[in-house]
C-alpha cells in the first residue's frame, strides 16, 4: 500500500467512529421520544375512558331529571335526603309499602353500586352539596376551583394505598329539571352546580406501558446494532476497495503512456484536417458575404450557428452577439412563435418553405420581409438544421399600400359625390318647393291679400333663399378647408362680451324656446384669437344643441381660459348620439339615424372640426342616447 492509501484509510476510520457516535445519539433520542409518546398515548386512552364514564353518569342523571317521578322501596342504603324539600318526596302504596322519590344523584349511586366490580368510581360533588355524601374531598376542592375559573375539565394521576388512580372531573350544568331540588340554593338554568368526578384505576395501564417499553427497547437496540454493524462492514469493504484501486492505478499509468503516444499522432492528423476546413470555411464565408440579402444558418435547437454580413447590417447586430442565440434576440415574441412553428415543420418534414411576414426594426419602423427557409443535412428524413434567406420587400409593400389608399380615396370621393348630389337634390328641393308655391300663391291671390299676409309669404320666400345660401356657404367653406384655403385672422377682443352677444343672438333665433346658460371661470377675458372662427364653431354647436333638444331644456355653455388655450364646453339634454355613430359625426354629409327627420345638411360638425384644426385646437364629444351630448372644444391662443 502507498502512503496516500494508508492516510485515506486512517481518515475514513475517524469518520466512521464519528458517524457511530452520531448514530448512537440519534437512536437514543428517538428511543426516549418513542417512550414518551407511548406514555402519552396510554394516558390519553385512560383519560378517554374516564370521559366516557363521565358521559354515561351524566346521561343517567339527565334521563332521571327528565322523568316526572321515580320511586323505589326505601332501604338502609337509600335513606331519604332530608336536605331536599320536594313535594311527594316519600309515598305509601295501597299495600302499605313506603317508597322514596329518587333524585338523579341517587340513581347514579345505584348504578355505581351495581357496576363496582371494575373499580371505577364516580362521584357528584359541589361546594354546596345538599347531601353530605356529595361533599368534595381535597382533590375535588382543587378541581372545582379550576372549573369555576372556566376550565372545561381537570385531571391528574393520584396515589392512594399503593395504587395509582387517574382522577377526572368535568362541570355539571343545571337544567330546568334540576331546579326542582336546587332552586332553593339560588341556582338558575345554565349555572354550574358542581362537577362529576371519576376515579379510574391506572395500575393496569402502567403494566401496559412497561410491556411497550420492553418492546421498544428491544427494537431500538436491534436498530442501533444493525447500524453499527453496517458501518463496520462499510469501513472494511471501503478499505478493500481502496487497495484494489491502488493496483488498478498502476495499470492505468502504463496504459496512459501508450495513449499519450497515440494522442500525439492524432493531433498531427487533426492539425492537417483543421487547416483544410479553415480554407474551406474562408471560401464559404466569402461566398455568403457576397449575397446582398441576410442569410442565416440554425441548428436543430433553433440557435444561430452562422450569419452573413448583410444579416449583421440589416438587423444591426454583430455576428458574435447572435451566434448561439435564438430568433428571440432579433424578433418579438409573436414573430418568434411564428418562425419557430415554420422551423418545426421543416425539421419534421424537410423540404422548403417561403412565407411573408413583418417586423419592427430598432428604430421602431415596420419592415416587410419575404423569408426562404430549407432544411439541410446528409439525411433528408432527419435534418441537422435550417438555412434561410430574408428579402426586404418594404418598398414594394409601401407602393402597394399607396395604390390601395388611392383606390380607397377615390371610393370615398365617389361616395362623397353621391352624398353631395343626394343632399343637394333633397335639401334644395324643400326651399325651392316653398319658394315656388309661395310665388304661385302671390301671383294668383297676392293682389287681393292684406299687407300682413302678403309680407308673410314674402318672408317665407326670403327664409327659403337664406337656407339655400347658408347651405351653399357651408359647401364652399368645406371646399376651401379641403384645399387648405381657410384663413386664420386673430385679433384682440373681450371674449366674455363676444360670448354673451352670441348667446343672446341664439336665444332670439330660437324664440326663447331654450334657455342658454353661460358659465365663465374667473380669468382675464382679453384674448388674441380669431373671433369669426370662434363665432362659427359656437354658433353651430349651440344651434345643434337647440335643434336636437326638446323645448324647455337648458343649454349650458362653459368658458375657461389659461395661458395657452381657450376651453369651451357645450352641454344639452337632447336625444343624444348612438354609440356606434359617434366616430362618424365629423364626416361630411353624415347624419345620425335618430336625426333623419330633423332638417340639416350634415356639414356643420365637419366644418367645425376644420375650423378647430385651423385654430390649432381639438374637439371631442361625449354622448348618451336619451340623456344628452357634451362637446369639448380647445383652441390655442394666438400669443
SULRA-V658416 format. One record per residue. RES is the residue in one letter. PHI is phi in degrees with one decimal (NA if undefined). PSI is psi in whole degrees, -180 to 180 (NA if undefined). Layout:
BEGIN
res=RES phi=PHI psi=PSI
res=RES phi=PHI psi=PSI
END
This chain:
BEGIN
res=X phi=NA psi=140
res=X phi=-79.9 psi=169
res=X phi=-62.2 psi=-40
res=X phi=-61.6 psi=-41
res=X phi=-64.7 psi=-41
res=X phi=-63.0 psi=-43
res=X phi=-64.4 psi=-39
res=X phi=-64.4 psi=-41
res=X phi=-66.0 psi=-40
res=X phi=-64.1 psi=-43
res=X phi=-65.3 psi=-39
res=X phi=-64.5 psi=-37
res=X phi=-60.1 psi=-43
res=X phi=-62.0 psi=-41
res=X phi=-65.4 psi=-41
res=X phi=-62.1 psi=-43
res=X phi=-62.0 psi=-43
res=X phi=-60.6 psi=-45
res=X phi=-63.7 psi=-36
res=X phi=-64.2 psi=-42
res=X phi=-64.0 psi=-46
res=X phi=-62.5 psi=-42
res=X phi=-60.9 psi=-45
res=X phi=-62.9 psi=-44
res=X phi=-63.8 psi=-42
res=X phi=-64.6 psi=-44
res=X phi=-64.1 psi=-39
res=X phi=-64.0 psi=-46
res=X phi=-61.5 psi=-45
res=X phi=-62.1 psi=-38
res=X phi=-61.9 psi=-49
res=X phi=-66.2 psi=-34
res=X phi=-65.7 psi=-40
res=X phi=-64.0 psi=-43
res=X phi=-61.5 psi=-43
res=X phi=-62.5 psi=-40
res=X phi=-64.2 psi=-41
res=X phi=-62.5 psi=-47
res=X phi=-59.6 psi=-43
res=X phi=-64.9 psi=-42
res=X phi=-64.5 psi=-43
res=X phi=-65.0 psi=-42
res=X phi=-61.2 psi=-44
res=X phi=-65.4 psi=-33
res=X phi=-63.3 psi=-46
res=X phi=-64.7 psi=-39
res=X phi=-62.8 psi=-41
res=X phi=-65.5 psi=-36
res=X phi=-65.4 psi=-41
res=X phi=-63.0 psi=-40
res=X phi=-64.0 psi=-41
res=X phi=-62.9 psi=-41
res=X phi=-61.7 psi=-40
res=X phi=-61.7 psi=-44
res=X phi=-65.7 psi=-40
res=X phi=-62.2 psi=-47
res=X phi=-61.3 psi=-42
res=X phi=-65.0 psi=-35
res=X phi=-65.6 psi=-43
res=X phi=-57.3 psi=-49
res=X phi=-64.9 psi=-40
res=X phi=-63.6 psi=-41
res=X phi=-64.9 psi=-44
res=X phi=-64.6 psi=-39
res=X phi=-70.1 psi=-22
res=X phi=-84.3 psi=-15
res=X phi=-80.0 psi=153
res=X phi=-69.3 psi=-60
res=X phi=-148.3 psi=134
res=X phi=-125.1 psi=124
res=X phi=-117.2 psi=153
res=X phi=-146.4 psi=154
res=X phi=-64.6 psi=134
res=X phi=-70.0 psi=134
res=X phi=-137.9 psi=177
res=X phi=-63.5 psi=-36
res=X phi=-78.7 psi=-12
res=X phi=-127.3 psi=54
res=X phi=-69.3 psi=151
res=X phi=-65.0 psi=145
res=X phi=-89.4 psi=106
res=X phi=-74.2 psi=-10
res=X phi=-82.5 psi=-9
res=X phi=-101.6 psi=125
res=X phi=-105.9 psi=97
res=X phi=-133.2 psi=140
res=X phi=-62.9 psi=141
res=X phi=60.2 psi=42
res=X phi=-66.7 psi=-31
res=X phi=-142.2 psi=141
res=X phi=-133.8 psi=165
res=X phi=-120.4 psi=129
res=X phi=-77.6 psi=173
res=X phi=-63.3 psi=-26
res=X phi=-87.1 psi=0
res=X phi=94.5 psi=2
res=X phi=-78.0 psi=143
res=X phi=-95.3 psi=125
res=X phi=-114.6 psi=143
res=X phi=-108.1 psi=139
res=X phi=-73.7 psi=122
res=X phi=-86.5 psi=128
res=X phi=-93.8 psi=169
res=X phi=-56.6 psi=-37
res=X phi=-64.2 psi=-39
res=X phi=-65.8 psi=-42
res=X phi=-62.4 psi=-41
res=X phi=-62.9 psi=-41
res=X phi=-67.0 psi=-37
res=X phi=-59.3 psi=-47
res=X phi=-62.5 psi=-41
res=X phi=-61.1 psi=-45
res=X phi=-66.1 psi=-32
res=X phi=-71.4 psi=-28
res=X phi=-119.1 psi=37
res=X phi=-82.9 psi=-3
res=X phi=-64.6 psi=-26
res=X phi=-76.0 psi=-14
res=X phi=84.8 psi=-3
res=X phi=-82.7 psi=129
res=X phi=-115.5 psi=139
res=X phi=-120.7 psi=150
res=X phi=-153.5 psi=123
res=X phi=-88.9 psi=136
res=X phi=-144.7 psi=166
res=X phi=-162.4 psi=162
res=X phi=-70.8 psi=-24
res=X phi=-128.8 psi=67
res=X phi=-74.3 psi=142
res=X phi=-77.5 psi=-32
res=X phi=-105.1 psi=126
res=X phi=-56.6 psi=-26
res=X phi=-64.4 psi=-20
res=X phi=-93.7 psi=12
res=X phi=-64.5 psi=139
res=X phi=-78.4 psi=138
res=X phi=-82.4 psi=-175
res=X phi=-61.7 psi=-44
res=X phi=-65.0 psi=-41
res=X phi=-66.9 psi=-34
res=X phi=-62.1 psi=-45
res=X phi=-63.3 psi=-41
res=X phi=-65.7 psi=-42
res=X phi=-61.8 psi=-34
res=X phi=-61.6 psi=-42
res=X phi=-65.9 psi=-40
res=X phi=-66.9 psi=-39
res=X phi=-66.7 psi=-18
res=X phi=-86.9 psi=3
res=X phi=104.9 psi=0
res=X phi=-71.3 psi=144
res=X phi=-75.0 psi=-30
res=X phi=-161.1 psi=169
res=X phi=-146.8 psi=137
res=X phi=-153.6 psi=156
res=X phi=-169.4 psi=166
res=X phi=-92.0 psi=132
res=X phi=-128.8 psi=145
res=X phi=-99.4 psi=134
res=X phi=-150.8 psi=120
res=X phi=54.0 psi=51
res=X phi=62.1 psi=11
res=X phi=-112.6 psi=157
res=X phi=-112.6 psi=134
res=X phi=-125.0 psi=144
res=X phi=-93.9 psi=115
res=X phi=-102.0 psi=133
res=X phi=-135.6 psi=142
res=X phi=-146.7 psi=144
res=X phi=-138.7 psi=155
res=X phi=-68.8 psi=149
res=X phi=-113.1 psi=120
res=X phi=-99.5 psi=136
res=X phi=-72.0 psi=133
res=X phi=-104.4 psi=179
res=X phi=-62.2 psi=-36
res=X phi=-71.9 psi=-22
res=X phi=-74.6 psi=-19
res=X phi=-75.2 psi=-8
res=X phi=-59.1 psi=-38
res=X phi=-102.2 psi=-33
res=X phi=-103.0 psi=-2
res=X phi=-63.9 psi=-30
res=X phi=-64.8 psi=-18
res=X phi=-90.7 psi=1
res=X phi=93.5 psi=7
res=X phi=-78.9 psi=150
res=X phi=-121.6 psi=165
res=X phi=-61.0 psi=130
res=X phi=100.4 psi=-12
res=X phi=-77.6 psi=153
res=X phi=-83.3 psi=111
res=X phi=-75.1 psi=-41
res=X phi=-179.6 psi=-137
res=X phi=-149.8 psi=160
res=X phi=-109.4 psi=119
res=X phi=-103.2 psi=149
res=X phi=-126.4 psi=131
res=X phi=-111.2 psi=114
res=X phi=-112.7 psi=121
res=X phi=-59.2 psi=130
res=X phi=-108.8 psi=-2
res=X phi=-61.6 psi=-40
res=X phi=-64.9 psi=-33
res=X phi=-70.0 psi=-36
res=X phi=-63.6 psi=-38
res=X phi=-62.4 psi=-40
res=X phi=-63.6 psi=-41
res=X phi=-60.8 psi=-42
res=X phi=-63.2 psi=-40
res=X phi=-63.6 psi=-46
res=X phi=-63.2 psi=-37
res=X phi=-61.8 psi=-42
res=X phi=-62.7 psi=-44
res=X phi=-62.9 psi=-44
res=X phi=-65.2 psi=-38
res=X phi=-62.5 psi=-44
res=X phi=-63.6 psi=-45
res=X phi=-61.7 psi=-50
res=X phi=-69.6 psi=-32
res=X phi=-64.3 psi=-39
res=X phi=-65.1 psi=-46
res=X phi=-61.8 psi=-43
res=X phi=-60.6 psi=-44
res=X phi=-64.9 psi=-43
res=X phi=-62.2 psi=-41
res=X phi=-63.0 psi=-45
res=X phi=-66.7 psi=-39
res=X phi=-64.0 psi=-41
res=X phi=-62.0 psi=-42
res=X phi=-62.8 psi=-39
res=X phi=-63.2 psi=-49
res=X phi=-67.8 psi=-34
res=X phi=-61.9 psi=-43
res=X phi=-62.4 psi=-44
res=X phi=-65.4 psi=-45
res=X phi=-63.9 psi=-41
res=X phi=-63.7 psi=-40
res=X phi=-61.7 psi=-45
res=X phi=-62.6 psi=-38
res=X phi=-64.4 psi=-44
res=X phi=-62.2 psi=-39
res=X phi=-63.8 psi=-41
res=X phi=-65.6 psi=-41
res=X phi=-61.5 psi=-39
res=X phi=-59.2 psi=-41
res=X phi=-66.8 psi=-39
res=X phi=-67.0 psi=-36
res=X phi=-60.6 psi=-38
res=X phi=-62.0 psi=-40
res=X phi=-67.2 psi=-37
res=X phi=-65.0 psi=-38
res=X phi=-58.6 psi=-39
res=X phi=-65.6 psi=-44
res=X phi=-67.2 psi=-35
res=X phi=-61.7 psi=-37
res=X phi=-63.6 psi=-39
res=X phi=-66.1 psi=-42
res=X phi=-65.2 psi=-35
res=X phi=-60.8 psi=-43
res=X phi=-63.5 psi=-41
res=X phi=-65.6 psi=-38
res=X phi=-63.1 psi=-41
res=X phi=-62.1 psi=-41
res=X phi=-65.7 psi=-41
res=X phi=-66.3 psi=-39
res=X phi=-61.0 psi=-38
res=X phi=-63.1 psi=-43
res=X phi=-66.0 psi=-44
res=X phi=-62.0 psi=-38
res=X phi=-62.0 psi=-42
res=X phi=-65.4 psi=-45
res=X phi=-66.8 psi=-37
res=X phi=-61.9 psi=-41
res=X phi=-63.2 psi=-39
res=X phi=-63.1 psi=-45
res=X phi=-64.3 psi=-36
res=X phi=-62.6 psi=-44
res=X phi=-64.7 psi=-41
res=X phi=-65.3 psi=-39
res=X phi=-65.7 psi=-38
res=X phi=-62.0 psi=-41
res=X phi=-62.1 psi=-48
res=X phi=-64.6 psi=-39
res=X phi=-61.7 psi=-45
res=X phi=-62.7 psi=-39
res=X phi=-64.2 psi=-51
res=X phi=-72.7 psi=-26
res=X phi=-72.4 psi=-19
res=X phi=-79.7 psi=-14
res=X phi=-73.5 psi=126
res=X phi=-77.2 psi=-1
res=X phi=-115.0 psi=154
res=X phi=-60.3 psi=128
res=X phi=-122.2 psi=140
res=X phi=-142.2 psi=158
res=X phi=-130.1 psi=133
res=X phi=-128.3 psi=150
res=X phi=-88.8 psi=-174
res=X phi=-60.3 psi=-32
res=X phi=-78.6 psi=-5
res=X phi=89.3 psi=10
res=X phi=-89.3 psi=140
res=X phi=-69.2 psi=132
res=X phi=-110.9 psi=-17
res=X phi=-165.0 psi=147
res=X phi=-142.9 psi=157
res=X phi=-96.4 psi=178
res=X phi=-64.1 psi=-37
res=X phi=-62.7 psi=-35
res=X phi=-62.1 psi=-46
res=X phi=-60.9 psi=-43
res=X phi=-69.0 psi=-42
res=X phi=-68.6 psi=-45
res=X phi=-92.3 psi=1
res=X phi=53.1 psi=52
res=X phi=-145.4 psi=140
res=X phi=-74.5 psi=152
res=X phi=-58.4 psi=-42
res=X phi=-65.5 psi=-25
res=X phi=-80.3 psi=-25
res=X phi=-98.4 psi=-27
res=X phi=-63.8 psi=132
res=X phi=86.3 psi=3
res=X phi=-117.7 psi=166
res=X phi=-96.6 psi=-177
res=X phi=-67.9 psi=-15
res=X phi=-63.3 psi=-14
res=X phi=-73.1 psi=-21
res=X phi=-123.3 psi=-14
res=X phi=-123.3 psi=154
res=X phi=-73.9 psi=168
res=X phi=-58.0 psi=-43
res=X phi=-64.4 psi=-45
res=X phi=-68.7 psi=-33
res=X phi=-62.0 psi=-43
res=X phi=-61.9 psi=-41
res=X phi=-64.5 psi=-45
res=X phi=-63.3 psi=-43
res=X phi=-63.3 psi=-35
res=X phi=-64.9 psi=-43
res=X phi=-63.6 psi=-44
res=X phi=-60.1 psi=-41
res=X phi=-62.1 psi=-42
res=X phi=-62.5 psi=-43
res=X phi=-64.1 psi=-44
res=X phi=-67.8 psi=-27
res=X phi=-85.0 psi=-37
res=X phi=-115.4 psi=-4
res=X phi=60.4 psi=-157
res=X phi=79.2 psi=-156
res=X phi=-140.7 psi=157
res=X phi=-138.1 psi=137
res=X phi=-121.9 psi=128
res=X phi=-147.5 psi=161
res=X phi=-110.3 psi=140
res=X phi=-150.8 psi=177
res=X phi=-130.7 psi=158
res=X phi=-151.5 psi=164
res=X phi=-110.0 psi=123
res=X phi=-78.5 psi=-177
res=X phi=-68.4 psi=-16
res=X phi=-94.1 psi=5
res=X phi=82.1 psi=10
res=X phi=-91.4 psi=133
res=X phi=-76.1 psi=127
res=X phi=-117.6 psi=140
res=X phi=-106.1 psi=133
res=X phi=-134.5 psi=152
res=X phi=-109.1 psi=123
res=X phi=-112.0 psi=127
res=X phi=-107.1 psi=127
res=X phi=-132.6 psi=142
res=X phi=-144.8 psi=147
res=X phi=-83.1 psi=148
res=X phi=-130.8 psi=160
res=X phi=145.8 psi=163
res=X phi=-67.4 psi=-37
res=X phi=-103.9 psi=112
res=X phi=-65.8 psi=-22
res=X phi=-83.2 psi=-14
res=X phi=-138.4 psi=74
res=X phi=-61.2 psi=152
res=X phi=-93.0 psi=-17
res=X phi=176.1 psi=-162
res=X phi=-134.2 psi=137
res=X phi=-110.5 psi=136
res=X phi=-135.9 psi=155
res=X phi=-132.8 psi=132
res=X phi=-115.2 psi=129
res=X phi=-118.6 psi=125
res=X phi=-77.3 psi=122
res=X phi=-118.4 psi=26
res=X phi=-59.9 psi=-45
res=X phi=-61.2 psi=-42
res=X phi=-64.3 psi=-40
res=X phi=-64.3 psi=-42
res=X phi=-61.9 psi=-44
res=X phi=-62.0 psi=-42
res=X phi=-63.3 psi=-41
res=X phi=-65.2 psi=-40
res=X phi=-63.2 psi=-39
res=X phi=-64.1 psi=-42
res=X phi=-63.8 psi=-44
res=X phi=-63.7 psi=-38
res=X phi=-63.2 psi=-41
res=X phi=-64.6 psi=-42
res=X phi=-63.7 psi=-41
res=X phi=-64.3 psi=-41
res=X phi=-64.2 psi=-38
res=X phi=-64.5 psi=-44
res=X phi=-63.9 psi=-41
res=X phi=-62.7 psi=-38
res=X phi=-66.3 psi=-42
res=X phi=-64.5 psi=-39
res=X phi=-65.9 psi=-39
res=X phi=-62.4 psi=-45
res=X phi=-63.3 psi=-41
res=X phi=-63.7 psi=-40
res=X phi=-64.4 psi=-46
res=X phi=-63.0 psi=-43
res=X phi=-63.3 psi=-42
res=X phi=-65.2 psi=-49
res=X phi=-62.3 psi=-44
res=X phi=-64.9 psi=-34
res=X phi=-81.5 psi=-50
res=X phi=-72.8 psi=-31
res=X phi=-78.5 psi=-27
res=X phi=-62.7 psi=-41
res=X phi=-62.8 psi=-55
res=X phi=-65.7 psi=-35
res=X phi=-65.9 psi=-40
res=X phi=-62.7 psi=-42
res=X phi=-63.1 psi=-43
res=X phi=-63.7 psi=-45
res=X phi=-62.9 psi=-46
res=X phi=-65.9 psi=-38
res=X phi=-66.2 psi=-42
res=X phi=-67.7 psi=-37
res=X phi=-62.1 psi=-45
res=X phi=-65.6 psi=-39
res=X phi=-65.1 psi=-38
res=X phi=-67.1 psi=-39
res=X phi=-81.3 psi=-45
res=X phi=-120.5 psi=-4
res=X phi=-58.6 psi=-33
res=X phi=-72.4 psi=-18
res=X phi=-98.7 psi=-7
res=X phi=-84.4 psi=159
res=X phi=-77.2 psi=170
res=X phi=-63.9 psi=-37
res=X phi=-64.0 psi=-46
res=X phi=-68.7 psi=-37
res=X phi=-62.0 psi=-46
res=X phi=-67.9 psi=-30
res=X phi=-61.0 psi=-44
res=X phi=-72.6 psi=-36
res=X phi=-61.3 psi=-43
res=X phi=-63.8 psi=-37
res=X phi=-62.3 psi=-41
res=X phi=-64.5 psi=-43
res=X phi=-63.1 psi=-42
res=X phi=-62.2 psi=-43
res=X phi=-63.7 psi=-40
res=X phi=-64.3 psi=-42
res=X phi=-63.4 psi=-38
res=X phi=-61.5 psi=-42
res=X phi=-67.8 psi=-40
res=X phi=-64.0 psi=-43
res=X phi=-62.5 psi=-41
res=X phi=-66.4 psi=-42
res=X phi=-63.6 psi=-38
res=X phi=-63.0 psi=-41
res=X phi=-62.3 psi=-43
res=X phi=-64.4 psi=-43
res=X phi=-65.4 psi=-39
res=X phi=-63.9 psi=-44
res=X phi=-62.9 psi=-38
res=X phi=-64.8 psi=-43
res=X phi=-63.1 psi=-38
res=X phi=-64.4 psi=-43
res=X phi=-63.4 psi=-30
res=X phi=-91.4 psi=4
res=X phi=70.1 psi=29
res=X phi=-103.1 psi=5
res=X phi=-70.9 psi=132
res=X phi=-92.9 psi=153
res=X phi=-123.9 psi=109
res=X phi=-124.8 psi=84
res=X phi=-72.6 psi=143
res=X phi=-137.3 psi=164
res=X phi=-89.5 psi=130
res=X phi=-158.6 psi=169
res=X phi=-89.8 psi=110
res=X phi=-64.5 psi=-39
res=X phi=-61.4 psi=-45
res=X phi=-63.7 psi=-42
res=X phi=-64.0 psi=-40
res=X phi=-67.1 psi=-43
res=X phi=-63.3 psi=-40
res=X phi=-64.5 psi=-42
res=X phi=-64.2 psi=-42
res=X phi=-62.7 psi=-40
res=X phi=-64.5 psi=-41
res=X phi=-61.1 psi=-43
res=X phi=-65.7 psi=-37
res=X phi=-62.6 psi=-41
res=X phi=-67.3 psi=-40
res=X phi=-63.0 psi=-36
res=X phi=-90.7 psi=7
res=X phi=54.4 psi=41
res=X phi=59.4 psi=26
res=X phi=-73.3 psi=-20
res=X phi=-133.2 psi=148
res=X phi=-97.7 psi=125
res=X phi=-101.7 psi=110
res=X phi=-97.7 psi=121
res=X phi=-102.8 psi=126
res=X phi=-116.3 psi=121
res=X phi=-107.9 psi=131
res=X phi=-80.0 psi=144
res=X phi=-62.7 psi=119
res=X phi=-169.6 psi=-180
res=X phi=-84.5 psi=118
res=X phi=-91.1 psi=2
res=X phi=-80.3 psi=110
res=X phi=-125.3 psi=165
res=X phi=-119.6 psi=103
res=X phi=-157.1 psi=176
res=X phi=-89.0 psi=105
res=X phi=-64.0 psi=-39
res=X phi=-63.6 psi=-42
res=X phi=-63.9 psi=-44
res=X phi=-60.9 psi=-45
res=X phi=-62.0 psi=-41
res=X phi=-64.6 psi=-44
res=X phi=-63.3 psi=-52
res=X phi=-68.6 psi=-35
res=X phi=-60.7 psi=-43
res=X phi=-66.8 psi=-46
res=X phi=-66.3 psi=-42
res=X phi=-68.4 psi=-42
res=X phi=-64.8 psi=-37
res=X phi=-64.1 psi=-43
res=X phi=-60.1 psi=-41
res=X phi=-68.5 psi=-44
res=X phi=-62.8 psi=-39
res=X phi=-101.5 psi=15
res=X phi=-118.6 psi=143
res=X phi=-62.7 psi=151
res=X phi=-59.4 psi=141
res=X phi=94.4 psi=-13
res=X phi=-80.5 psi=143
res=X phi=-83.2 psi=146
res=X phi=-110.6 psi=131
res=X phi=-112.9 psi=128
res=X phi=-119.3 psi=114
res=X phi=-102.7 psi=140
res=X phi=-129.2 psi=132
res=X phi=-144.7 psi=146
res=X phi=-133.3 psi=138
res=X phi=-124.4 psi=-162
res=X phi=-69.6 psi=-23
res=X phi=-119.8 psi=-26
res=X phi=-135.8 psi=158
res=X phi=-107.3 psi=135
res=X phi=-118.3 psi=128
res=X phi=-118.7 psi=145
res=X phi=-136.3 psi=117
res=X phi=-111.3 psi=118
res=X phi=-122.6 psi=132
res=X phi=-127.1 psi=173
res=X phi=-120.2 psi=43
res=X phi=-90.3 psi=-153
res=X phi=-73.1 psi=-20
res=X phi=78.5 psi=174
res=X phi=-115.0 psi=129
res=X phi=-55.4 psi=142
res=X phi=-57.4 psi=-41
res=X phi=-73.7 psi=-9
res=X phi=-106.5 psi=-6
res=X phi=-58.5 psi=-38
res=X phi=-69.7 psi=-12
res=X phi=-104.4 psi=-7
res=X phi=-68.2 psi=-18
res=X phi=-93.1 psi=5
res=X phi=-82.2 psi=144
res=X phi=-61.2 psi=139
res=X phi=68.8 psi=8
res=X phi=-85.5 psi=133
res=X phi=-131.1 psi=137
res=X phi=-70.4 psi=157
res=X phi=-65.0 psi=-30
res=X phi=-86.2 psi=6
res=X phi=-123.0 psi=12
res=X phi=-67.8 psi=-23
res=X phi=-86.7 psi=-3
res=X phi=-105.4 psi=135
res=X phi=-59.6 psi=141
res=X phi=166.4 psi=160
res=X phi=-102.5 psi=-17
res=X phi=78.3 psi=15
res=X phi=-105.3 psi=-21
res=X phi=-57.2 psi=-52
res=X phi=-68.9 psi=-32
res=X phi=-63.8 psi=-43
res=X phi=-67.1 psi=-39
res=X phi=-55.9 psi=-48
res=X phi=-62.5 psi=-38
res=X phi=-63.6 psi=-43
res=X phi=-65.6 psi=-39
res=X phi=-61.8 psi=-42
res=X phi=-66.3 psi=-37
res=X phi=-61.7 psi=-36
res=X phi=-86.9 psi=14
res=X phi=54.3 psi=51
res=X phi=-129.0 psi=-158
res=X phi=-151.0 psi=148
res=X phi=-133.5 psi=133
res=X phi=-133.0 psi=164
res=X phi=-141.8 psi=142
res=X phi=-127.4 psi=137
res=X phi=-152.6 psi=150
res=X phi=-136.4 psi=118
res=X phi=-52.4 psi=131
res=X phi=85.7 psi=-10
res=X phi=-118.8 psi=-24
res=X phi=131.3 psi=-179
res=X phi=-137.2 psi=147
res=X phi=-127.3 psi=126
res=X phi=-105.5 psi=132
res=X phi=-111.7 psi=122
res=X phi=-120.5 psi=133
res=X phi=-125.1 psi=122
res=X phi=-121.0 psi=136
res=X phi=-76.6 psi=138
res=X phi=-73.2 psi=142
res=X phi=-91.6 psi=62
res=X phi=-83.3 psi=NA
END
